[in-house]
């Protein structure tokens, strides 16, 4: 080989130290300022496995602490009676043909460029997959065979939003009028642009 074994060993130790530090920063923000691993010392592979398992357990604890409700759970107690029906309707998406489920994309394999809510919505989507094996199966069936991961989530949230709107009662008329008035006031406040001559 072109490189001596000690050089390769040192390189692997440096790579491990960098990876460990990065994982510490991502998985456990409390250790962000921990001292770096001394790469000159000998590292026992069994200790590395043990350390990796401990860090994985810590990451799982942190992710469990930040559990998010799936999209069929409503924040309002008065709508909680509708949750079972909402879940049933969202899970019906799993039985849709691929073309019907992907219809919000209108033939494209990727969501619109302005779909920037995805990072905020992903925990809700992952929670839905965790709580519903049929939805997890839908994702497994469609990604990447028919659509990208982002495209799948775009369609999932489009369907989930439509289901939520169909299950929830319409807003009271007074509230709807206030919303319409606010939109009209907003339109009036916009500056006029010159029309075509």
N, C-alpha and C positions, 0 to 999 in steps of 0.2 A: 504494500500500500504506500501511497505517496506521503501520508502523514503518520508520524509516530503515534503509538497507542496512547501515550500520556497526553498528547495534544488533543486527540479526539475525546479522551475522557474529560479533559478540562473544558473543552467546547460544550460537551453535553451537560456538564455541571453548570456552566454559565447559562445555557438555554433553560435548564431546570430552574435556576434561581430567578431568571426573568419571568418564566411562566408562573412560578409560585407567587412572585410579587404581584403580577398582574391579576391572578386569581384572588389573592388577598384583597386587592383594591376593589374588585368587582363583587366578590361574594361577602366580604366582611369589612365594611367601612371602618370598623373600630380598630383594625390593624393596619390602617393606611400608613402610619408612621412607624411601623415595626422595623427593627434593624434588618438589613439585607442578609441573606444567607451567605456565610463564608464559604466560597467555592474552593478554597485551598484544602479544606478538611475532607477526609474520606466520608462518603455518605453510604450508609448501609441501605441496599435496595428494599429490605423489609421495612425499614424505618420510613422510607419514602412512600411505600404503599400504605402504611399506617397513617402517615400524615395526610395523604391524599384522601383516605377514607374519613378522617376526622373533619377535613375541610368540606368534603361533600355533605356530611351530616349537618355541619353548621350552615351550609348554603340551603339545604332542605328546610332546616328550622326557620331560617330567615324568610324563605319563600312562603312557608306555611303561615307565618305570622302576618303576612300581607295578603291573605286570601281575599279574593274578590268574588262577588256574587255573579252567577250567570245572568244572561239577558232576560230571562223569564221571571226574575225576582224583582219586585217593585219596592221602591223605598217607602212608599206610603202604605201604612197599615190597612187603610180602607180598600186598597186594591189587592191585598194579599189573596183574597178569594179567587182572583183571576189567574194566579200563577200557574196552576195545574193546566188550565186551558191554553195559556200562552206557551208553556213548555211543549204540550202536545202538538201545537201548530208549528212551532219551530222545528221540532223533531220530524215533522212530515217532510221537511226539506231533504232529509236523508233518503227518502224514497223517490224523489224527483229524478227524472232523467238528467244527465249532465247538461244538455242544452237548456233545459228549463231552469236549472239551478244557476247556470252561468249567464242567463239572459240579461242581468244588469250590466254586463260588460259590453253588450251589443257587438259581439263578434271579435272583440279584442281579447288578447290573453292577459293583458295587464290593466290594472285600474287606472282611472284618470290621473294625470300628473298632480292634480290639486287634492288628491286623497291623502292629506297630511294628518288626519285624525288617527291613523292606524296605530302609532305607538301608544296612544292613550286608550284605545279600544282593545288592544291585544290581550291584556289580562282578563277582560270580560269574556273574550272569545275562547281563551285557553280554559277558563273556568267552565264554559259550556261543554267543551270537549271532555274535560275531566269528569263532569257529572253526567254526561250522556254518551255512552258507548256508540250509539247509532250515529251521532254527529261526528265522533272521532273516526268511525268507519267511512263516512262520507268524505272527510278530508283525505283519508288514506287512499280512497278510490280515485279522487280527482287530482291530487297534487302528487307529482308533476305531470301525470299522463295527459291531463286536459288543460291545466291552468297553473300559473305561478302561485306561490304561497300568498303573495299580496293580493292577487286577483281572487283567490278563494275567499280571503277575509273580506274583501270589498263586497262580494256577492252575499256572503253570510250575513254581514251587518245590514245590507240592503233588505234582505228577506226578514231578518229579525226585527228591524225597525218597522217594516210594513205590518208584521204580525202584532207587534206591541201596539201600534196605532189602531189596528182593527179590534183588538181586545179591550183597550181602554175606552171609557166613555168619552164623548166629545167634551171639550171645555165648556163651561157655562157661557151662555150667550153674552152676558155682560163682559166677561173676560175676552171673548172673541172680538167684541166691538172695540175694546180698549186696544187690542193688538192691531186691528185695522186702522184705528185712528193714529196710533204711533207710526205705522208704516206710511200713512198719508202725510203726516207731519215731517217725517224723514225725507219723503220725496219732495215736499215743498222747500225744504231747507237746502236741497242740492242746487248748485249754480246751473243756470241754463247754458246749454251749448248751442252754438249757431247751427241752424238747420241747412240743408242743401238749398242752393239758390235756384 
